[in-house]
């Protein structure tokens, strides 16, 4: 089954509100095995709404509509649906009682607009609203299903959960869609594609398998999607594709679904009963900030030093002044001394450091903006690795922070650091 | 002029990614006086993309497209545009050089897919990409304008700012929309509305003036919008409304437009030739992270200590062990000792500290999740202020970081700390 999602509201068309309803509905329908062909957003204008519903009816089996069911003058979805389905408005007693209960409960004065909330098209099935006053509506025509719900997210979500999802799942039991996301780090999208190769063609006896590359700063997510008749079969196929990808680039996959690198690193540190301290220069506190976003990180994260000035590097991390004068603050030697210094003074298992040029100024031919040294120190070894992380202060900070956490992950898991 | 926005990508249709691009583009076009008629989202499927562009061409003067311009097999927008505009792909030397520069800058190995990024339809105007490899494209046909940009938000935003917005504003000069945003901090939206009162009615001789409240964590932006025939008239009206608002809540307005609190604080510190050091416990590095996001912050920010463990508070900040044992790490006394300690050891003009309970665990009846003490110390005084900042680890960290920077701003500007 194929669906169209229509979201209605002027606030969406001027960009005042981000359309989170669309994504939620898409995800839910997808979980019921329904493919979304198109999502349309229109304003509170009758002919725009009608034209959107007409084209949706033509191209899909299921049409899900939200917005414009409220009581004020700009809400015209209900009237427009009456026109589309040749219906008239009638009082729905259950909806009327619901409105009365809410008004009484909140101690609000009754007005005529509240009565209008209980009016529904005479050929609609009513989806009662548990969280608000506007009822949802369901229509059927020529074997196609239409759902209209309020645009208030929690009211819409409740109706999806109680009515729309169970209804569609029952109508569409033969097709299941399963996704799995693998999170990779440190390999450019184009190189990833090259290394992964023709994984989809390898498994083309199974027709509906897709692989999507979703890049963000330093991280590329790989989303495997499989459509099948049963959840078991789809999961098996996901597993085959995942195994094949892991054989090729497994070392660069740090997590799955929405796991963050800092979540993964914290878990490994706790498993291995190791503690960590961070000495940051160019990343300016971002590594600490990421690690402390993870609940319970205080069990493994002892301290962080944002050693922005040379004085602080010398005073707090025991970096030799001579070293800074000879090699500069952005150097292999200073990165190593910072990592070792923060580990020793904090008495942790591991010390990590960053020193580099975040820009926009401060670069030179020899040491350009984007040059970052990341230092690592444990009881057995201390070293630093050089990175060229491009431009943009925020991007350099983000890439350097992720590169430092990734270096830590690889060391903890004994993965080779070669790229 | 009327526009259609088309966003392309399977990740949108399965609800994996929330469509923030759409809202951003809608807002920008709106600012250029262009009405959005419809927004359409389709997957990476040729006939879906073609049908969306065809219907957009029919119904609007401007078509803005994002997504699907990347180098991997699932990116088909460029090829589809060639089909739609009867074009062939040719190398664009500037785009090629850009890709080469990025590859070199990041020290990445060259591959064939990177070359493909420099290919553009022969009848397109090229919108060079300042932040990434995929160039944007502009077409014109029968007096209608088409823009295609990458789906990566920062790349798209850069192109809107440099090419699309100026181009459309110049094509559509008869109606001027001017916005001004005032950034307020620390006052809840409902209270702000109460204190600002009927500012719009006060100026209702001018019909098209609106005031929008845009709340985010701890900050509420006030956006004044005026539509007029000339930029001068609109700016005068903006000024009248702004003056009125400033009379009522001026002390809580820390900046305008997209200024961040950390930008404002850094500017004041430099003006007053003051330096600062930060000692963070519950905020975990976020204050340092914010301050160091501002270019040139090294001129006033000396160091930060993320003193997560008690040991680090004692060892690095000179907090008396007895103080922690008597009052607990989350206390007025420890916050004061941390602020004073970090100022004295770093020899800066000002020291700021945070200690609190970010949650989700660690709270008690006496010291609930969300309790945060913020300490301040300069050569004349040392004190700490108590805050109750609600729930949610990320939210508590964000509110505490902003509250600390706001306390700093008020002290620097001699504004009363009374709420």
Interface residues (C-beta under 8 A of the other chain):
Chain A: X12 X13 X14 X15 X16 X17 X18 X19 X20 X22 X23 X24 X25 X26 X27 X28 X30 X35 X36 X37 X38 X39 X40 X41 X42 X43 X48 X52 X55 X177 X179 X181 X188 X189 X190 X191 X193 X194 X210 X211 X212 X213 X214 X215 X216 X223 X225 X278 X280 X283 X284 X285 X286 X287 X288 X289 X291 X292 X293 X295 X296 X297 X298 X301 X302 X303 X304 X305 X306 X307 X308 X309 X311 X312 X315 X316 X345 X346 X347 X358 X359 X360 X361 X368 X370 X387 X388 X389 X390 X391 X392 X393 X394 X397
Chain B: X10 X11 X12 X13 X14 X15 X16 X17 X18 X19 X20 X22 X23 X24 X25 X26 X27 X28 X30 X35 X36 X37 X38 X39 X40 X41 X42 X43 X48 X52 X55 X70 X71 X72 X73 X74 X102 X105 X106 X107 X108 X109 X111 X113 X114 X131 X152 X212 X214 X278 X280 X284 X285 X286 X287 X288 X289 X291 X292 X293 X295 X296 X297 X298 X301 X302 X303 X304 X305 X306 X307 X308 X309 X311 X312 X315 X316 X345 X346 X347 X358 X359 X360 X361 X393 X394 X397
